[in-house]
């Protein structure tokens, strides 16, 4: 794989996991 493809995959993963963590933190802690 090319370096650009790897970078794109890493960025997409960071955005996905970042969104999940933010949504989890915003949920009411019960």
KOLGU-4560 file (N, C-alpha, C; in nm, 3 decimals, padded with zeros to 5 digits):
<recs>
<n_xx: 00.085 n_yy: -00.121 n_zz: 00.000 ca_xx: 00.000 ca_yy: 00.000 ca_zz: 00.000 c_xx: 00.088 c_yy: 00.125 c_zz: 00.000 mol: A seq: 1 type: UNK>
<n_xx: 00.035 n_yy: 00.230 n_zz: -00.058 ca_xx: 00.111 ca_yy: 00.355 ca_zz: -00.062 c_xx: 00.099 c_yy: 00.428 c_zz: 00.071 mol: A seq: 2 type: UNK>
<n_xx: 00.191 n_yy: 00.520 n_zz: 00.095 ca_xx: 00.189 ca_yy: 00.595 ca_zz: 00.220 c_xx: 00.062 c_yy: 00.679 c_zz: 00.231 mol: A seq: 3 type: UNK>
<n_xx: 00.018 n_yy: 00.736 n_zz: 00.120 ca_xx: -00.102 ca_yy: 00.820 ca_zz: 00.123 c_xx: -00.224 c_yy: 00.737 c_zz: 00.165 mol: A seq: 4 type: UNK>
<n_xx: -00.234 n_yy: 00.615 n_zz: 00.113 ca_xx: -00.348 ca_yy: 00.530 ca_zz: 00.148 c_xx: -00.347 c_yy: 00.497 c_zz: 00.298 mol: A seq: 5 type: UNK>
<n_xx: -00.228 n_yy: 00.468 n_zz: 00.350 ca_xx: -00.217 ca_yy: 00.436 ca_zz: 00.493 c_xx: -00.257 c_yy: 00.558 c_zz: 00.577 mol: A seq: 6 type: UNK>
<n_xx: -00.211 n_yy: 00.676 n_zz: 00.537 ca_xx: -00.244 ca_yy: 00.798 ca_zz: 00.612 c_xx: -00.395 c_yy: 00.821 c_zz: 00.610 mol: A seq: 7 type: UNK>
<n_xx: -00.457 n_yy: 00.800 n_zz: 00.495 ca_xx: -00.603 ca_yy: 00.820 ca_zz: 00.484 c_xx: -00.676 c_yy: 00.723 c_zz: 00.577 mol: A seq: 8 type: UNK>
<n_xx: -00.630 n_yy: 00.598 n_zz: 00.583 ca_xx: -00.693 ca_yy: 00.499 ca_zz: 00.671 c_xx: -00.678 c_yy: 00.539 c_zz: 00.817 mol: A seq: 9 type: UNK>
<n_xx: -00.559 n_yy: 00.584 n_zz: 00.855 ca_xx: -00.535 ca_yy: 00.625 ca_zz: 00.995 c_xx: -00.624 c_yy: 00.742 c_zz: 01.032 mol: A seq: 10 type: UNK>
<n_xx: -00.634 n_yy: 00.841 n_zz: 00.943 ca_xx: -00.717 ca_yy: 00.959 ca_zz: 00.971 c_xx: -00.863 c_yy: 00.919 c_zz: 00.987 mol: A seq: 11 type: UNK>
<n_xx: -00.910 n_yy: 00.832 n_zz: 00.897 ca_xx: -01.051 ca_yy: 00.789 ca_zz: 00.904 c_xx: -01.077 c_yy: 00.714 c_zz: 01.034 mol: A seq: 12 type: UNK>
<n_xx: -00.983 n_yy: 00.629 n_zz: 01.076 ca_xx: -01.000 ca_yy: 00.555 ca_zz: 01.200 c_xx: -01.003 c_yy: 00.650 c_zz: 01.319 mol: A seq: 13 type: UNK>
<n_xx: -00.915 n_yy: 00.750 n_zz: 01.318 ca_xx: -00.911 ca_yy: 00.847 ca_zz: 01.429 c_xx: -01.044 c_yy: 00.922 c_zz: 01.437 mol: A seq: 14 type: UNK>
<n_xx: -01.099 n_yy: 00.961 n_zz: 01.321 ca_xx: -01.225 ca_yy: 01.035 ca_zz: 01.321 c_xx: -01.338 c_yy: 00.947 c_zz: 01.374 mol: A seq: 15 type: UNK>
<n_xx: -01.340 n_yy: 00.819 n_zz: 01.331 ca_xx: -01.447 ca_yy: 00.728 ca_zz: 01.375 c_xx: -01.438 c_yy: 00.704 c_zz: 01.526 mol: A seq: 16 type: UNK>
<n_xx: -01.321 n_yy: 00.665 n_zz: 01.575 ca_xx: -01.305 ca_yy: 00.637 ca_zz: 01.718 c_xx: -01.322 c_yy: 00.764 c_zz: 01.801 mol: A seq: 17 type: UNK>
<n_xx: -01.274 n_yy: 00.878 n_zz: 01.748 ca_xx: -01.290 ca_yy: 01.005 ca_zz: 01.820 c_xx: -01.437 c_yy: 01.038 c_zz: 01.837 mol: A seq: 18 type: UNK>
<n_xx: -01.516 n_yy: 01.018 n_zz: 01.732 ca_xx: -01.660 ca_yy: 01.044 ca_zz: 01.741 c_xx: -01.727 c_yy: 00.951 c_zz: 01.841 mol: A seq: 19 type: UNK>
<n_xx: -01.685 n_yy: 00.825 n_zz: 01.842 ca_xx: -01.744 ca_yy: 00.729 ca_zz: 01.935 c_xx: -01.712 c_yy: 00.770 c_zz: 02.079 mol: A seq: 20 type: UNK>
<n_xx: -01.587 n_yy: 00.806 n_zz: 02.105 ca_xx: -01.549 ca_yy: 00.845 ca_zz: 02.242 c_xx: -01.625 c_yy: 00.970 c_zz: 02.285 mol: A seq: 21 type: UNK>
<n_xx: -01.640 n_yy: 01.067 n_zz: 02.195 ca_xx: -01.711 ca_yy: 01.190 ca_zz: 02.229 c_xx: -01.857 c_yy: 01.159 c_zz: 02.260 mol: A seq: 22 type: UNK>
<n_xx: -01.919 n_yy: 01.073 n_zz: 02.179 ca_xx: -02.060 ca_yy: 01.040 ca_zz: 02.201 c_xx: -02.076 c_yy: 00.966 c_zz: 02.333 mol: A seq: 23 type: UNK>
<n_xx: -01.981 n_yy: 00.879 n_zz: 02.366 ca_xx: -01.988 ca_yy: 00.806 ca_zz: 02.493 c_xx: -01.973 c_yy: 00.902 c_zz: 02.610 mol: A seq: 24 type: UNK>
<n_xx: -01.881 n_yy: 00.997 n_zz: 02.598 ca_xx: -01.859 ca_yy: 01.092 ca_zz: 02.708 c_xx: -01.980 c_yy: 01.183 c_zz: 02.726 mol: A seq: 25 type: UNK>
<n_xx: -02.052 n_yy: 01.213 n_zz: 02.616 ca_xx: -02.168 ca_yy: 01.302 ca_zz: 02.625 c_xx: -02.290 c_yy: 01.232 c_zz: 02.682 mol: A seq: 26 type: UNK>
<n_xx: -02.288 n_yy: 01.097 n_zz: 02.684 ca_xx: -02.402 ca_yy: 01.025 ca_zz: 02.739 c_xx: -02.409 c_yy: 01.046 c_zz: 02.890 mol: A seq: 27 type: UNK>
<n_xx: -02.530 n_yy: 01.050 n_zz: 02.944 ca_xx: -02.545 ca_yy: 01.068 ca_zz: 03.090 c_xx: -02.487 c_yy: 00.949 c_zz: 03.164 mol: A seq: 28 type: UNK>
<n_xx: -02.401 n_yy: 00.977 n_zz: 03.260 ca_xx: -02.339 ca_yy: 00.869 ca_zz: 03.337 c_xx: -02.438 c_yy: 00.817 c_zz: 03.442 mol: A seq: 29 type: UNK>
<n_xx: -02.482 n_yy: 00.694 n_zz: 03.424 ca_xx: -02.576 ca_yy: 00.638 ca_zz: 03.520 c_xx: -02.518 c_yy: 00.513 c_zz: 03.584 mol: A seq: 30 type: UNK>
</recs>
